[in-house]
């Protein structure tokens, strides 16, 4: 199938192109040409007038729950949600059951994804066996099987010596170490950000210090080892400042934040609503503001969703019993538009970078896995979106298997319109 | 959300005054036994206690019966909860039996608030985790009013594990609405600084003598044994620094009263001499518990 995407505003950060142009793809699912006056015969036309045509969005932090928690999400449903959110590539965290700490599990995920996923799926391997924090996982064989990074997301490595060894290993393999920064002793038993609200609600707090302490440690270890180090879901002002400091020292440090950490804070949490329970917790308005500032200044490089589906039964419990995490894939783009672009904090081009070239740089998608660029010969992964379309998010229509979103019912301005993976449209908004 | 009583924080002073005034009406007169009223005849109050409780549960039961309601008490052990049923399923099952109100105690903060979003039956919070215990604050206020005649301008010291106390939270919300000066006191890990921002006129002291100095009311909180490790001090040391002893009372206002939500740990947070002294209001509190809960049930259940 050939596609001729016509008259869209093509935003391609890698080349700096921002112009009304056409994009043509070939039968092999590759990009043939980008420009005007394109010769296209026998191609299916897609009218992208008044729409943005960008390289396919990349989300480097999702939980697909397969294997082990298929009642909450599968590679098939999670990748369908990714497609519906405009993502063409996702990286899935290893906290499955069994944990992705071996080539066997990595291969299983790669194979399941090849057969069932709507978008490109790249697994992230565990840092330690079972993510138990005491013994390094089979990192080189996971990388050989297709893992693109390592992380003990959700169960961070507390032992600094193990973390040091992991970083050394990662450096040798040229993969990033992604850390969920949480000092588990400081956060023990916590259910929400430690603040006046947590005191009032009688909920145990997770202090910002739990994140700050780990970011500080990790940056020091990154300097020691020379590893590429990436802070997952950054949420505090101190952590943002420390990442900026590390960058100013020339360290290979990067950071992502989530849509919910810039769109929400403790002040907008309905009391005891488990759809607002995640790690790191929603922080203070000042922290959320500092994270936005970090995006504007470049301290924060990437928006990643931390898409974390949980089955309804698990979320319909007492707040302190509920698991942490919320859906994210389908609402990321509209939230980025709402918080960053519409108020004029960042340009549309910069927002596209946050979803494309920046995450690609963090993972190191290059050579055979190169993406995030609209250039002839590369896979035709393309996200078409409308920055103005008005719509309302109905989580009951979600492609995900789960329903745990605080954004249910929210009115959005702007959203994805079509998602194309390797030249094949895998999702279109109703009516397009 | 159905009419119930989930906490003190969201009630205004006028509403609280109404309940406290009505509770006075339900207090027994001297040498007079209770009449059984029939205000709530034909209504059923379910007491659902997921946490052990003797005084609160029996107090609610008596209150409901004195108003003519039928009562049914369920405790977690021996109920389907101990068989792994979820909270929502347990409550839905109970609601299908059409009770008029559910009185609920639960170890999780916000459990009744979470249920109130899903159920139409009114819920009375009889203590949720470390969040609120609204009827305790009401009965405490009733007791202070009986003795001091006013709340405005009083100095009240709350001493002990304030951080994990639902009694403290409800009292902070209630008393500060009435212009009381509140002093919270406990070991730093159990009385975090941030708590003074919970309501107006709240301050924190880490020295019990300073906290008690000039106090009209001293509220002692129960030391929860399972939280002892968070106090970061051994029990003997705790009593030495935060236990209330007779000698402390000299620092307080001349007619100071001492309160405790019970059950008390003699020699742990309060000495026997104080607990059994004329200053102690502990049994008055228990007695007022019934009157206050009658007022609350009446407010929740009468049309």
Interface residues (C-beta under 8 A of the other chain):
Chain A: X195 X196 X199 X200 X201 X202 X203 X271 X272 X274 X313 X316 X317 X318 X319 X320 X321
Chain B: X9 X86 X87 X88 X106 X108 X109 X110 X111 X113 X114 X128 X129 X130 X131 X132 X163 X164 X166 X169 X192 X194 X195 X197 X198
